[in-house]
Amino acid sequence: MNITMEQYHTYLSLYDYLGHAAGQQLGAKVAGEATRRNIPYRERDVSNPAYSGTVKMYPIEFLDEYFKKDVMRKQTDSFSSVVGNVE
């Protein structure tokens, strides 16, 4: 039996990870970064009143890293704008 590390990842959609719809723009950014880094993903078909179609699911470790960097960048930008206003 050939076992790969991919089998041990927990995969989540952006909706499941964030707790709300991510939208096309954020979805495209995450997909682009995953592609750039050769991150494996899975797909799931969903159908509800708000959306019907296929969604991508990514390893939770990738999502943790991606959104941690995004939060840190936003905090740095906010800090820079506050410091810039003080000068």
Backbone torsions as a table, in degrees:
resi	resn	phi	psi	omega
1	MET	NA	129.6	179.3
2	ASN	-97.0	109.1	-179.1
3	ILE	-104.0	130.5	178.2
4	THR	-111.8	160.2	179.0
5	MET	-62.5	-27.4	-179.2
6	GLU	-56.4	-31.3	-177.9
7	GLN	-66.3	-16.7	-176.3
8	TYR	-97.8	-2.6	179.9
9	HIS	-81.3	146.8	168.4
10	THR	-94.1	124.9	-178.8
11	TYR	-102.9	134.6	177.9
12	LEU	-133.1	147.3	171.2
13	SER	-77.0	165.2	176.8
14	LEU	-63.0	-36.2	177.8
15	TYR	-61.5	-46.9	-179.9
16	ASP	-65.9	-37.2	-178.0
17	TYR	-72.1	-46.0	-175.0
18	LEU	-86.5	-22.7	-178.0
19	GLY	85.0	8.6	176.9
20	HIS	-159.7	166.5	179.5
21	ALA	-62.5	136.5	-177.8
22	ALA	-86.2	-32.6	-177.1
23	GLY	89.7	161.7	-175.5
24	GLN	-65.0	-41.0	-175.3
25	GLN	-64.6	-49.7	179.0
26	LEU	-65.5	-40.4	177.8
27	GLY	-57.7	-41.3	179.4
28	ALA	-67.1	-38.8	178.7
29	LYS	-64.2	-45.6	179.5
30	VAL	-64.4	-44.3	179.4
31	ALA	-61.7	-40.9	178.6
32	GLY	-62.8	-43.2	178.9
33	GLU	-67.1	-41.0	178.3
34	ALA	-62.1	-42.1	178.5
35	THR	-64.4	-45.9	-179.8
36	ARG	-58.2	-35.8	-177.0
37	ARG	-98.0	8.0	-179.1
38	ASN	55.6	42.2	177.7
39	ILE	-82.2	127.8	178.7
40	PRO	-70.4	150.1	176.4
41	TYR	-140.3	164.1	174.7
42	ARG	-122.4	164.0	178.6
43	GLU	-122.0	149.6	178.8
44	ARG	-140.2	135.9	175.3
45	ASP	-84.6	132.4	177.7
46	VAL	-128.4	153.1	176.9
47	SER	-149.7	115.6	176.3
48	ASN	-148.0	175.9	-177.9
49	PRO	-59.2	-27.7	-176.4
50	ALA	-90.6	-27.3	-174.3
51	TYR	-155.9	141.0	174.2
52	SER	-137.3	121.7	-179.5
53	GLY	159.1	-161.4	-178.4
54	THR	-101.6	135.8	175.1
55	VAL	-118.5	149.9	175.8
56	LYS	-90.0	146.6	175.5
57	MET	-123.2	135.3	-175.4
58	TYR	-117.8	157.2	175.5
59	PRO	-60.3	136.9	-176.7
60	ILE	-59.9	-31.2	178.6
61	GLU	-62.9	-40.3	177.4
62	PHE	-65.1	-45.4	-179.6
63	LEU	-63.8	-40.6	176.8
64	ASP	-58.2	-46.6	-179.3
65	GLU	-66.8	-44.9	-178.3
66	TYR	-60.6	-49.4	-175.1
67	PHE	-77.9	-24.5	173.8
68	LYS	-65.5	-44.3	178.3
69	LYS	-63.8	-40.6	-179.5
70	ASP	-64.3	-42.8	178.5
71	VAL	-65.5	-43.6	-179.7
72	MET	-63.3	-39.8	179.0
73	ARG	-64.0	-43.0	179.6
74	LYS	-64.6	-39.5	178.2
75	GLN	-64.9	-41.1	178.4
76	THR	-64.1	-42.7	178.0
77	ASP	-62.1	-42.7	179.0
78	SER	-64.2	-43.6	179.4
79	PHE	-62.5	-43.5	179.9
80	SER	-62.1	-40.1	-179.4
81	SER	-69.5	-34.5	177.5
82	VAL	-69.3	-46.7	179.5
83	VAL	-63.5	-39.3	178.8
84	GLY	-62.7	-32.4	179.6
85	ASN	-76.4	-20.1	-177.8
86	VAL	-79.8	-32.9	-174.9
87	GLU	-63.9	NA	NA
